[in-house]
Amino acid sequence: MTFKNAISWFEIPAVEIERAQHFYETIFDMKMEFMDFDGYKMAMFPIEDPMNGVGGALCQISDFHQPSANSGTMIYLNANPDVSLVLNKVEAAGGKVISPKTEISPEYGYMGVFLDTEGNRVALHSVPEKYL
């Protein structure tokens, strides 16, 4: 089996999907596509090529996903060209920054971590400028 990316899809739990969608649209300055599948509510992150890229969504699905600030898997969302551009919007949008922009290394770039409006711990990553 071969693959380009370790991740193909991710889901971020939402207690109130509309609130979560507004938060992520605000901090990333983008629009998400809302879908409702028989009570499974999802807001899809933009993706150029669904068959070959990494995609994800906010999900409001009773008894399936639970937000967590301190346990479970943590995903890193793309914050290129600079993590601070996204982190600077988090608190005004209703979230909380829990780790400011921090250099991982000169080769691997920067990271930061926040809590979203649903109580999820989510990380950000931006690559070094020479890769942009």
Phi, psi and omega in degrees: 000133177238148176205152181278324185234148176289335180247137174245333183205146174219155177228133178251122182297145176226135174277316175235101188302321181295317178296314180297317179299315179299317179302307183291323175297324180290311186286333179259359179051057180211173178247142177250151178265123180273138177222148177227113180249092179050048178092350174270103184266133181221146172237115188274132171291148179299143176213132182287315184228094184301335182275341185230003183245181176264127181237169179190172184205157165277141184225129173247096182227110183305136175061016178244314179243141175229125176301149178213135178265349186212011178216166179083186182289144174245128178261154176248117178269149181290120179240028178296142013268354185204121179309321184295334178297325177276312181304325181294345180260347189300308186291322177295334180271359176108001178262191181218128176282126179247347173213117182290176176306125183223134178285128174284306174189165178300330181279328187255354174089217190233159176218164174201160183226143177220164168258131179275184183292345182264353181096012178274138171273121182228140180252161177237152177219140170227141182279162175301148184306326183296343180266354182275000000 
